[in-house]
Amino acid sequence: MGIYLCVTMSLSLSDSHSMRYYETTVSAPGSGLPVYSEVGYVDDREITNYNSDTRQRLPKTEWMKKLEPEYWERNTQIGQGNEAVGKHNVQVAMQRFNQTGGIHSFQYMYGCELRDDGSTAGYHQYGYDGRDLLYLDTQSGLYIPAMHEAQITTQRWNSPEERVGERHKNYLQNICTEWLKRHINNGREDLERRVRPEVKVWGRQHPDGVTRLQCLAYGFHPRLVDVKWVRNGEDHIPSDEASPILPHPDGTYQTRVSVEVPTREGDTYSCHVDHSSLEETLTVTWDPNAESKDKMYIVIAVVVTLAIVIAAGIGVIVWRRCSGKRAAARIYAPAPNKEENSSNSSNSQEISA
């Protein structure tokens, strides 16, 4: 079962950092995912993982393993509490939508950013079956419903008696950013390493007078990159196909951008790549007379397909917020932990029945 969740946040090709946690609960076994799972990220690095199969909070990087044992014991207990809340919430959501069967998913995402200009931002969102349910306006501390079925919960959480948003706003502005700073300090060598992209270009001329050009950028870190095709050194050609930025097992990334252009004499085409590891734009020109590298392209296709299959297998979620309040960014699926909560209590919140 493919679950996708597109999230929003703003990052630049610089030294901004983010910490994000994702929780996903499914209503019944059989989806290919644990019934409950949490995943934590700093930037694009998975740092912690908890799910209903292991029932333990586990470190996912060498520098996270150096944290004290009490940290993992405390956050395992928090994960177990979050699991109970998640299972409650998915059942309540099914009641709200008048659903009695099938496999449904309840999602929760929260996190914070430290931008390169010193400013900060936070986000706190809930979703159901891949759609927005409600989210926190981090300026006012009030929850905003994204669909009618969230009205009851929104009214309750925004009431003077509950003031749920105020607590989470304080967490995002203070506790979350302090933990992000600590993680950045512990994992700086890993998080801020710069690896230059390698670039390969090729094309195929078709009988109908059209040439399809491909540009593959791979082996780069960090993840953010800008890849585009240019005609005659100055005219940007909008892409008609761009693959997601996919991870390699070694922690680097790859992406591929394709365009179709008229086959005609005199025009030159080049792929331009901008990345934080580069002092200037990397430009690779396509030579139509170069020898074909069919075997290489087959290997590339296999690598891309394998990466997509692996991503789907671990339950990648893409949660699309069309609101202008947040900018798009790719994120993972399982779910977050509340390890960074100084009160040692769960950030998960039960929705009212």
Short mmCIF file of the C-alpha atoms (twelve columns), coordinates in Angstrom:
data_MODEL
# 
_entry.id   MODEL 
# 
loop_
_atom_site.group_PDB 
_atom_site.id 
_atom_site.type_symbol 
_atom_site.label_atom_id 
_atom_site.label_alt_id 
_atom_site.label_comp_id 
_atom_site.label_asym_id 
_atom_site.label_seq_id 
_atom_site.Cartn_x 
_atom_site.Cartn_y 
_atom_site.Cartn_z 
_atom_site.pdbx_PDB_model_num 
ATOM 1   C CA . MET A 1   0.000   0.000  0.000   1 
ATOM 2   C CA . GLY A 2   1.486   3.317  -0.980  1 
ATOM 3   C CA . ILE A 3   0.938   6.180  1.423   1 
ATOM 4   C CA . TYR A 4   2.198   9.596  0.424   1 
ATOM 5   C CA . LEU A 5   2.482   12.728 2.480   1 
ATOM 6   C CA . CYS A 6   3.780   16.054 1.125   1 
ATOM 7   C CA . VAL A 7   4.948   18.428 3.823   1 
ATOM 8   C CA . THR A 8   5.926   21.978 3.763   1 
ATOM 9   C CA . MET A 9   8.891   23.894 4.946   1 
ATOM 10  C CA . SER A 10  11.359  26.292 3.469   1 
ATOM 11  C CA . LEU A 11  15.018  25.464 2.976   1 
ATOM 12  C CA . SER A 12  17.657  27.077 0.788   1 
ATOM 13  C CA . LEU A 13  20.846  25.830 -0.845  1 
ATOM 14  C CA . SER A 14  22.753  26.915 2.255   1 
ATOM 15  C CA . ASP A 15  23.249  26.013 5.901   1 
ATOM 16  C CA . SER A 16  19.654  26.029 7.109   1 
ATOM 17  C CA . HIS A 17  18.756  23.053 9.295   1 
ATOM 18  C CA . SER A 18  15.498  21.393 10.273  1 
ATOM 19  C CA . MET A 19  14.248  18.759 12.695  1 
ATOM 20  C CA . ARG A 20  11.068  16.873 11.826  1 
ATOM 21  C CA . TYR A 21  9.129   14.029 13.366  1 
ATOM 22  C CA . TYR A 22  6.478   11.930 11.654  1 
ATOM 23  C CA . GLU A 23  3.947   9.588  13.209  1 
ATOM 24  C CA . THR A 24  1.724   7.260  11.185  1 
ATOM 25  C CA . THR A 25  -0.966  4.954  12.540  1 
ATOM 26  C CA . VAL A 26  -2.892  2.555  10.303  1 
ATOM 27  C CA . SER A 27  -6.279  1.258  11.306  1 
ATOM 28  C CA . ALA A 28  -5.500  -2.428 10.732  1 
ATOM 29  C CA . PRO A 29  -2.608  -4.739 9.846   1 
ATOM 30  C CA . GLY A 30  -2.034  -5.644 6.216   1 
ATOM 31  C CA . SER A 31  -0.815  -2.354 4.778   1 
ATOM 32  C CA . GLY A 32  2.822   -3.420 4.650   1 
ATOM 33  C CA . LEU A 33  3.577   -0.926 7.448   1 
ATOM 34  C CA . PRO A 34  3.677   -1.392 11.210  1 
ATOM 35  C CA . VAL A 35  0.359   -0.433 12.779  1 
ATOM 36  C CA . TYR A 36  2.192   2.479  14.403  1 
ATOM 37  C CA . SER A 37  5.527   4.046  13.509  1 
ATOM 38  C CA . GLU A 38  7.586   7.153  14.268  1 
ATOM 39  C CA . VAL A 39  10.606  8.526  12.438  1 
ATOM 40  C CA . GLY A 40  12.727  11.544 13.360  1 
ATOM 41  C CA . TYR A 41  14.902  13.527 10.959  1 
ATOM 42  C CA . VAL A 42  17.514  16.228 11.162  1 
ATOM 43  C CA . ASP A 43  17.690  17.712 7.676   1 
ATOM 44  C CA . ASP A 44  17.422  14.610 5.474   1 
ATOM 45  C CA . ARG A 45  19.122  12.243 7.923   1 
ATOM 46  C CA . GLU A 46  16.946  9.765  9.761   1 
ATOM 47  C CA . ILE A 47  18.049  10.003 13.381  1 
ATOM 48  C CA . THR A 48  15.564  7.880  15.353  1 
ATOM 49  C CA . ASN A 49  12.952  5.223  14.699  1 
ATOM 50  C CA . TYR A 50  10.197  3.641  16.778  1 
ATOM 51  C CA . ASN A 51  7.421   1.300  15.659  1 
ATOM 52  C CA . SER A 52  4.828   -1.040 17.116  1 
ATOM 53  C CA . ASP A 53  6.845   -4.097 16.078  1 
ATOM 54  C CA . THR A 54  10.075  -3.237 17.932  1 
ATOM 55  C CA . ARG A 55  8.467   -1.031 20.618  1 
ATOM 56  C CA . GLN A 56  11.872  0.609  21.131  1 
ATOM 57  C CA . ARG A 57  13.305  3.990  20.191  1 
ATOM 58  C CA . LEU A 58  16.424  3.230  18.193  1 
ATOM 59  C CA . PRO A 59  19.253  5.516  16.983  1 
ATOM 60  C CA . LYS A 60  19.860  5.637  13.228  1 
ATOM 61  C CA . THR A 61  23.192  7.495  13.066  1 
ATOM 62  C CA . GLU A 62  26.504  6.952  14.796  1 
ATOM 63  C CA . TRP A 63  26.372  10.355 16.475  1 
ATOM 64  C CA . MET A 64  22.900  9.701  17.888  1 
ATOM 65  C CA . LYS A 65  24.191  6.476  19.449  1 
ATOM 66  C CA . LYS A 66  26.445  8.584  21.680  1 
ATOM 67  C CA . LEU A 67  23.490  10.039 23.605  1 
ATOM 68  C CA . GLU A 68  23.086  8.770  27.161  1 
ATOM 69  C CA . PRO A 69  21.116  5.519  27.770  1 
ATOM 70  C CA . GLU A 70  18.528  7.461  29.806  1 
ATOM 71  C CA . TYR A 71  17.625  9.376  26.652  1 
ATOM 72  C CA . TRP A 72  16.663  6.162  24.832  1 
ATOM 73  C CA . GLU A 73  14.842  4.701  27.825  1 
ATOM 74  C CA . ARG A 74  12.821  7.883  28.285  1 
ATOM 75  C CA . ASN A 75  11.956  8.188  24.620  1 
ATOM 76  C CA . THR A 76  11.029  4.531  24.305  1 
ATOM 77  C CA . GLN A 77  8.428   5.145  27.024  1 
ATOM 78  C CA . ILE A 78  7.240   8.251  25.176  1 
ATOM 79  C CA . GLY A 79  6.977   6.271  21.947  1 
ATOM 80  C CA . GLN A 80  4.829   3.658  23.649  1 
ATOM 81  C CA . GLY A 81  2.528   6.413  24.912  1 
ATOM 82  C CA . ASN A 82  2.345   7.953  21.439  1 
ATOM 83  C CA . GLU A 83  1.456   4.545  20.014  1 
ATOM 84  C CA . ALA A 84  -1.603  4.312  22.264  1 
ATOM 85  C CA . VAL A 85  -2.681  7.846  21.312  1 
ATOM 86  C CA . GLY A 86  -2.229  7.140  17.599  1 
ATOM 87  C CA . LYS A 87  -4.362  3.994  17.763  1 
ATOM 88  C CA . HIS A 88  -7.079  5.985  19.548  1 
ATOM 89  C CA . ASN A 89  -6.952  8.806  16.999  1 
ATOM 90  C CA . VAL A 90  -7.290  6.642  13.897  1 
ATOM 91  C CA . GLN A 91  -10.399 5.019  15.359  1 
ATOM 92  C CA . VAL A 92  -11.951 8.392  16.221  1 
ATOM 93  C CA . ALA A 93  -11.166 9.691  12.734  1 
ATOM 94  C CA . MET A 94  -12.906 6.682  11.185  1 
ATOM 95  C CA . GLN A 95  -16.004 7.510  13.259  1 
ATOM 96  C CA . ARG A 96  -15.885 11.126 12.084  1 
ATOM 97  C CA . PHE A 97  -15.805 9.981  8.453   1 
ATOM 98  C CA . ASN A 98  -18.476 7.295  9.045   1 
ATOM 99  C CA . GLN A 99  -16.066 4.498  8.128   1 
ATOM 100 C CA . THR A 100 -16.393 1.008  9.582   1 
ATOM 101 C CA . GLY A 101 -13.754 -0.943 7.645   1 
ATOM 102 C CA . GLY A 102 -10.807 -0.759 5.298   1 
ATOM 103 C CA . ILE A 103 -7.265  0.413  5.978   1 
ATOM 104 C CA . HIS A 104 -6.970  4.070  6.942   1 
ATOM 105 C CA . SER A 105 -4.035  6.163  8.140   1 
ATOM 106 C CA . PHE A 106 -3.763  8.920  10.727  1 
ATOM 107 C CA . GLN A 107 -0.668  11.111 10.381  1 
ATOM 108 C CA . TYR A 108 0.993   13.677 12.572  1 
ATOM 109 C CA . MET A 109 4.004   15.830 11.735  1 
ATOM 110 C CA . TYR A 110 5.797   18.488 13.735  1 
ATOM 111 C CA . GLY A 111 9.186   20.144 13.674  1 
ATOM 112 C CA . CYS A 112 11.250  23.300 13.542  1 
ATOM 113 C CA . GLU A 113 13.844  25.071 11.397  1 
ATOM 114 C CA . LEU A 114 16.937  27.158 12.061  1 
ATOM 115 C CA . ARG A 115 17.547  29.236 8.950   1 
ATOM 116 C CA . ASP A 116 20.882  30.564 7.787   1 
ATOM 117 C CA . ASP A 117 19.776  34.158 8.553   1 
ATOM 118 C CA . GLY A 118 19.184  33.248 12.213  1 
ATOM 119 C CA . SER A 119 15.386  33.144 12.022  1 
ATOM 120 C CA . THR A 120 13.316  30.147 13.118  1 
ATOM 121 C CA . ALA A 121 10.074  28.507 12.037  1 
ATOM 122 C CA . GLY A 122 7.857   25.684 13.264  1 
ATOM 123 C CA . TYR A 123 5.101   23.418 11.948  1 
ATOM 124 C CA . HIS A 124 2.552   21.157 13.571  1 
ATOM 125 C CA . GLN A 125 0.093   19.318 11.308  1 
ATOM 126 C CA . TYR A 126 -2.363  16.424 11.314  1 
ATOM 127 C CA . GLY A 127 -3.571  14.438 8.334   1 
ATOM 128 C CA . TYR A 128 -5.939  11.599 7.562   1 
ATOM 129 C CA . ASP A 129 -5.656  9.250  4.587   1 
ATOM 130 C CA . GLY A 130 -3.065  11.531 2.985   1 
ATOM 131 C CA . ARG A 131 -5.140  14.729 3.273   1 
ATOM 132 C CA . ASP A 132 -4.803  17.689 5.624   1 
ATOM 133 C CA . LEU A 133 -6.996  17.444 8.716   1 
ATOM 134 C CA . LEU A 134 -5.927  20.420 10.837  1 
ATOM 135 C CA . TYR A 135 -2.774  22.410 11.563  1 
ATOM 136 C CA . LEU A 136 -1.401  24.866 14.089  1 
ATOM 137 C CA . ASP A 137 -1.061  28.530 13.188  1 
ATOM 138 C CA . THR A 138 2.253   29.080 14.956  1 
ATOM 139 C CA . GLN A 139 1.745   32.851 15.117  1 
ATOM 140 C CA . SER A 140 -1.597  32.834 16.935  1 
ATOM 141 C CA . GLY A 141 -1.248  29.470 18.692  1 
ATOM 142 C CA . LEU A 142 -4.647  28.417 17.322  1 
ATOM 143 C CA . TYR A 143 -5.553  25.336 15.307  1 
ATOM 144 C CA . ILE A 144 -7.088  25.719 11.854  1 
ATOM 145 C CA . PRO A 145 -9.385  22.988 10.482  1 
ATOM 146 C CA . ALA A 146 -8.672  21.857 6.920   1 
ATOM 147 C CA . MET A 147 -11.941 19.924 6.573   1 
ATOM 148 C CA . HIS A 148 -15.348 19.830 8.215   1 
ATOM 149 C CA . GLU A 149 -14.614 16.638 10.162  1 
ATOM 150 C CA . ALA A 150 -11.894 18.478 12.148  1 
ATOM 151 C CA . GLN A 151 -14.236 21.160 13.520  1 
ATOM 152 C CA . ILE A 152 -14.992 19.403 16.821  1 
ATOM 153 C CA . THR A 153 -11.326 18.860 17.660  1 
ATOM 154 C CA . THR A 154 -10.364 22.397 16.584  1 
ATOM 155 C CA . GLN A 155 -12.991 23.998 18.808  1 
ATOM 156 C CA . ARG A 156 -11.967 21.880 21.783  1 
ATOM 157 C CA . TRP A 157 -8.228  22.472 21.401  1 
ATOM 158 C CA . ASN A 158 -8.696  26.228 20.920  1 
ATOM 159 C CA . SER A 159 -10.960 26.594 23.967  1 
ATOM 160 C CA . PRO A 160 -9.675  28.615 26.976  1 
ATOM 161 C CA . GLU A 161 -9.813  25.423 29.055  1 
ATOM 162 C CA . GLU A 162 -7.590  23.367 26.707  1 
ATOM 163 C CA . ARG A 163 -5.197  25.869 25.040  1 
ATOM 164 C CA . VAL A 164 -3.440  22.978 23.321  1 
ATOM 165 C CA . GLY A 165 -1.918  25.232 20.667  1 
ATOM 166 C CA . GLU A 166 -0.163  27.420 23.229  1 
ATOM 167 C CA . ARG A 167 1.698   24.423 24.646  1 
ATOM 168 C CA . HIS A 168 2.788   23.207 21.227  1 
ATOM 169 C CA . LYS A 169 3.739   26.716 20.125  1 
ATOM 170 C CA . ASN A 170 6.029   26.991 23.165  1 
ATOM 171 C CA . TYR A 171 7.556   23.589 22.352  1 
ATOM 172 C CA . LEU A 172 8.280   24.576 18.736  1 
ATOM 173 C CA . GLN A 173 9.789   27.951 19.624  1 
ATOM 174 C CA . ASN A 174 11.933  26.798 22.534  1 
ATOM 175 C CA . ILE A 175 12.435  23.094 23.230  1 
ATOM 176 C CA . CYS A 176 12.460  21.978 19.598  1 
ATOM 177 C CA . THR A 177 15.015  24.569 18.492  1 
ATOM 178 C CA . GLU A 178 17.286  23.833 21.466  1 
ATOM 179 C CA . TRP A 179 17.311  20.125 20.634  1 
ATOM 180 C CA . LEU A 180 17.930  20.898 16.980  1 
ATOM 181 C CA . LYS A 181 20.981  22.957 17.952  1 
ATOM 182 C CA . ARG A 182 22.255  20.070 20.079  1 
ATOM 183 C CA . HIS A 183 21.804  17.587 17.231  1 
ATOM 184 C CA . ILE A 184 23.519  19.923 14.760  1 
ATOM 185 C CA . ASN A 185 26.476  20.228 17.119  1 
ATOM 186 C CA . ASN A 186 26.710  16.459 17.628  1 
ATOM 187 C CA . GLY A 187 26.321  15.598 13.947  1 
ATOM 188 C CA . ARG A 188 27.880  18.632 12.281  1 
ATOM 189 C CA . GLU A 189 30.530  16.689 10.357  1 
ATOM 190 C CA . ASP A 190 27.851  14.443 8.877   1 
ATOM 191 C CA . LEU A 191 25.119  17.055 8.368   1 
ATOM 192 C CA . GLU A 192 27.275  19.764 6.832   1 
ATOM 193 C CA . ARG A 193 29.577  17.706 4.643   1 
ATOM 194 C CA . ARG A 194 29.755  18.813 1.028   1 
ATOM 195 C CA . VAL A 195 30.076  16.280 -1.809  1 
ATOM 196 C CA . ARG A 196 30.209  17.545 -5.384  1 
ATOM 197 C CA . PRO A 197 27.715  16.093 -7.862  1 
ATOM 198 C CA . GLU A 198 28.771  13.968 -10.803 1 
ATOM 199 C CA . VAL A 199 26.848  14.741 -13.997 1 
ATOM 200 C CA . LYS A 200 26.080  12.588 -17.053 1 
ATOM 201 C CA . VAL A 201 24.091  13.725 -20.107 1 
ATOM 202 C CA . TRP A 202 22.728  11.811 -23.079 1 
ATOM 203 C CA . GLY A 203 20.086  12.132 -25.761 1 
ATOM 204 C CA . ARG A 204 18.043  10.144 -28.231 1 
ATOM 205 C CA . GLN A 205 16.888  11.526 -31.569 1 
ATOM 206 C CA . HIS A 206 13.443  10.393 -32.723 1 
ATOM 207 C CA . PRO A 207 12.192  10.143 -36.330 1 
ATOM 208 C CA . ASP A 208 9.526   12.804 -35.705 1 
ATOM 209 C CA . GLY A 209 12.193  15.520 -35.446 1 
ATOM 210 C CA . VAL A 210 12.350  15.597 -31.655 1 
ATOM 211 C CA . THR A 211 15.350  14.833 -29.432 1 
ATOM 212 C CA . ARG A 212 14.890  13.735 -25.838 1 
ATOM 213 C CA . LEU A 213 17.712  14.871 -23.561 1 
ATOM 214 C CA . GLN A 214 18.494  13.434 -20.135 1 
ATOM 215 C CA . CYS A 215 20.707  14.873 -17.390 1 
ATOM 216 C CA . LEU A 216 21.635  12.759 -14.373 1 
ATOM 217 C CA . ALA A 217 23.207  14.417 -11.317 1 
ATOM 218 C CA . TYR A 218 24.343  11.924 -8.681  1 
ATOM 219 C CA . GLY A 219 26.613  11.367 -5.694  1 
ATOM 220 C CA . PHE A 220 25.960  14.803 -4.124  1 
ATOM 221 C CA . HIS A 221 25.342  15.934 -0.549  1 
ATOM 222 C CA . PRO A 222 23.411  17.748 0.904   1 
ATOM 223 C CA . ARG A 223 20.162  16.916 -0.835  1 
ATOM 224 C CA . LEU A 224 19.098  20.296 -2.239  1 
ATOM 225 C CA . VAL A 225 20.162  20.836 -5.839  1 
ATOM 226 C CA . ASP A 226 19.053  22.777 -8.924  1 
ATOM 227 C CA . VAL A 227 19.340  20.988 -12.294 1 
ATOM 228 C CA . LYS A 228 18.209  22.483 -15.609 1 
ATOM 229 C CA . TRP A 229 18.767  22.253 -19.369 1 
ATOM 230 C CA . VAL A 230 19.935  25.338 -21.311 1 
ATOM 231 C CA . ARG A 231 19.851  25.991 -25.080 1 
ATOM 232 C CA . ASN A 232 22.759  27.860 -26.692 1 
ATOM 233 C CA . GLY A 233 24.193  28.790 -23.314 1 
ATOM 234 C CA . GLU A 234 21.414  31.138 -22.271 1 
ATOM 235 C CA . ASP A 235 17.846  29.900 -22.848 1 
ATOM 236 C CA . HIS A 236 16.445  27.860 -19.971 1 
ATOM 237 C CA . ILE A 237 14.316  24.937 -21.221 1 
ATOM 238 C CA . PRO A 238 11.476  23.995 -18.842 1 
ATOM 239 C CA . SER A 239 11.664  20.330 -17.883 1 
ATOM 240 C CA . ASP A 240 8.853   18.013 -18.915 1 
ATOM 241 C CA . GLU A 241 10.018  15.315 -16.481 1 
ATOM 242 C CA . ALA A 242 12.096  15.419 -13.304 1 
ATOM 243 C CA . SER A 243 12.615  12.491 -10.988 1 
ATOM 244 C CA . PRO A 244 12.426  12.906 -7.200  1 
ATOM 245 C CA . ILE A 245 15.732  13.497 -5.441  1 
ATOM 246 C CA . LEU A 246 16.496  9.919  -4.391  1 
ATOM 247 C CA . PRO A 247 18.896  8.671  -1.690  1 
ATOM 248 C CA . HIS A 248 21.874  6.380  -2.253  1 
ATOM 249 C CA . PRO A 249 22.956  3.860  0.411   1 
ATOM 250 C CA . ASP A 250 26.122  5.939  0.999   1 
ATOM 251 C CA . GLY A 251 24.051  8.948  2.097   1 
ATOM 252 C CA . THR A 252 24.381  10.896 -1.166  1 
ATOM 253 C CA . TYR A 253 21.585  11.700 -3.621  1 
ATOM 254 C CA . GLN A 254 20.682  11.607 -7.286  1 
ATOM 255 C CA . THR A 255 18.122  13.196 -9.596  1 
ATOM 256 C CA . ARG A 256 17.389  13.156 -13.309 1 
ATOM 257 C CA . VAL A 257 15.890  15.923 -15.505 1 
ATOM 258 C CA . SER A 258 14.536  15.343 -19.022 1 
ATOM 259 C CA . VAL A 259 13.474  17.682 -21.860 1 
ATOM 260 C CA . GLU A 260 12.295  17.310 -25.440 1 
ATOM 261 C CA . VAL A 261 13.745  19.722 -28.004 1 
ATOM 262 C CA . PRO A 262 13.537  20.112 -31.799 1 
ATOM 263 C CA . THR A 263 16.242  18.243 -33.708 1 
ATOM 264 C CA . ARG A 264 18.038  20.903 -35.743 1 
ATOM 265 C CA . GLU A 265 21.506  21.960 -36.777 1 
ATOM 266 C CA . GLY A 266 23.383  24.690 -34.922 1 
ATOM 267 C CA . ASP A 267 21.726  24.486 -31.504 1 
ATOM 268 C CA . THR A 268 23.774  23.402 -28.497 1 
ATOM 269 C CA . TYR A 269 22.368  22.003 -25.263 1 
ATOM 270 C CA . SER A 270 23.960  21.848 -21.837 1 
ATOM 271 C CA . CYS A 271 22.917  20.727 -18.369 1 
ATOM 272 C CA . HIS A 272 23.535  23.286 -15.595 1 
ATOM 273 C CA . VAL A 273 23.810  22.129 -11.967 1 
ATOM 274 C CA . ASP A 274 23.878  24.389 -8.893  1 
ATOM 275 C CA . HIS A 275 24.758  22.878 -5.519  1 
ATOM 276 C CA . SER A 276 26.181  24.158 -2.235  1 
ATOM 277 C CA . SER A 277 29.377  22.123 -2.802  1 
ATOM 278 C CA . LEU A 278 30.149  24.085 -5.986  1 
ATOM 279 C CA . GLU A 279 31.828  27.476 -6.198  1 
ATOM 280 C CA . GLU A 280 30.200  28.056 -9.593  1 
ATOM 281 C CA . THR A 281 27.587  26.384 -11.783 1 
ATOM 282 C CA . LEU A 282 28.662  23.006 -13.147 1 
ATOM 283 C CA . THR A 283 27.939  22.873 -16.894 1 
ATOM 284 C CA . VAL A 284 28.031  19.694 -19.015 1 
ATOM 285 C CA . THR A 285 27.346  19.971 -22.761 1 
ATOM 286 C CA . TRP A 286 25.583  17.237 -24.718 1 
ATOM 287 C CA . ASP A 287 27.547  15.999 -27.731 1 
ATOM 288 C CA . PRO A 288 25.195  14.317 -30.240 1 
ATOM 289 C CA . ASN A 289 28.185  12.630 -31.882 1 
ATOM 290 C CA . ALA A 290 29.391  10.971 -28.701 1 
ATOM 291 C CA . GLU A 291 29.254  7.205  -28.487 1 
ATOM 292 C CA . SER A 292 26.097  5.827  -26.857 1 
ATOM 293 C CA . LYS A 293 26.423  4.489  -23.345 1 
ATOM 294 C CA . ASP A 294 23.452  2.135  -23.379 1 
ATOM 295 C CA . LYS A 295 24.776  -0.101 -20.619 1 
ATOM 296 C CA . MET A 296 25.312  2.833  -18.310 1 
ATOM 297 C CA . TYR A 297 21.753  4.054  -18.828 1 
ATOM 298 C CA . ILE A 298 20.347  0.623  -18.056 1 
ATOM 299 C CA . VAL A 299 22.284  0.591  -14.775 1 
ATOM 300 C CA . ILE A 300 21.000  4.085  -13.974 1 
ATOM 301 C CA . ALA A 301 17.412  3.016  -14.623 1 
ATOM 302 C CA . VAL A 302 17.832  0.028  -12.298 1 
ATOM 303 C CA . VAL A 303 19.304  2.243  -9.554  1 
ATOM 304 C CA . VAL A 304 16.435  4.722  -9.820  1 
ATOM 305 C CA . THR A 305 13.813  1.984  -9.799  1 
ATOM 306 C CA . LEU A 306 15.424  0.237  -6.841  1 
ATOM 307 C CA . ALA A 307 15.533  3.468  -4.857  1 
ATOM 308 C CA . ILE A 308 11.858  4.076  -5.496  1 
ATOM 309 C CA . VAL A 309 10.938  0.530  -4.481  1 
ATOM 310 C CA . ILE A 310 12.956  0.820  -1.274  1 
ATOM 311 C CA . ALA A 311 11.307  4.148  -0.457  1 
ATOM 312 C CA . ALA A 312 7.832   2.690  -1.032  1 
ATOM 313 C CA . GLY A 313 8.655   -0.343 1.091   1 
ATOM 314 C CA . ILE A 314 9.394   1.744  4.151   1 
ATOM 315 C CA . GLY A 315 6.165   3.670  3.782   1 
ATOM 316 C CA . VAL A 316 7.216   7.003  2.328   1 
ATOM 317 C CA . ILE A 317 4.551   9.612  2.867   1 
ATOM 318 C CA . VAL A 318 4.006   12.688 0.771   1 
ATOM 319 C CA . TRP A 319 1.527   15.102 2.307   1 
ATOM 320 C CA . ARG A 320 0.701   18.021 0.016   1 
ATOM 321 C CA . ARG A 321 -0.293  21.304 1.595   1 
ATOM 322 C CA . CYS A 322 -1.457  23.665 -1.125  1 
ATOM 323 C CA . SER A 323 -1.598  26.546 1.328   1 
ATOM 324 C CA . GLY A 324 0.869   29.362 0.707   1 
ATOM 325 C CA . LYS A 325 1.805   29.254 4.369   1 
ATOM 326 C CA . ARG A 326 4.438   26.571 3.770   1 
ATOM 327 C CA . ALA A 327 6.811   25.657 0.929   1 
ATOM 328 C CA . ALA A 328 6.983   22.113 -0.458  1 
ATOM 329 C CA . ALA A 329 9.561   19.594 0.661   1 
ATOM 330 C CA . ARG A 330 9.969   15.832 0.354   1 
ATOM 331 C CA . ILE A 331 9.537   13.827 3.564   1 
ATOM 332 C CA . TYR A 332 9.609   10.370 4.890   1 
ATOM 333 C CA . ALA A 333 6.808   8.254  6.129   1 
ATOM 334 C CA . PRO A 334 6.759   6.500  9.392   1 
ATOM 335 C CA . ALA A 335 6.515   8.879  12.316  1 
ATOM 336 C CA . PRO A 336 8.069   11.101 14.921  1 
ATOM 337 C CA . ASN A 337 9.142   10.689 18.467  1 
ATOM 338 C CA . LYS A 338 8.876   13.144 21.259  1 
ATOM 339 C CA . GLU A 339 12.346  12.594 22.588  1 
ATOM 340 C CA . GLU A 340 13.028  16.316 22.633  1 
ATOM 341 C CA . ASN A 341 10.197  17.032 25.041  1 
ATOM 342 C CA . SER A 342 11.719  18.301 28.286  1 
ATOM 343 C CA . SER A 343 8.644   17.343 30.278  1 
ATOM 344 C CA . ASN A 344 9.148   13.687 29.215  1 
ATOM 345 C CA . SER A 345 5.545   13.580 28.073  1 
ATOM 346 C CA . SER A 346 4.105   12.830 24.677  1 
ATOM 347 C CA . ASN A 347 3.512   15.536 22.076  1 
ATOM 348 C CA . SER A 348 0.744   13.360 20.604  1 
ATOM 349 C CA . GLN A 349 -2.718  14.697 21.310  1 
ATOM 350 C CA . GLU A 350 -5.914  12.691 21.448  1 
ATOM 351 C CA . ILE A 351 -8.685  13.974 19.209  1 
ATOM 352 C CA . SER A 352 -12.124 14.048 20.788  1 
ATOM 353 C CA . ALA A 353 -14.691 11.417 19.910  1 
# 
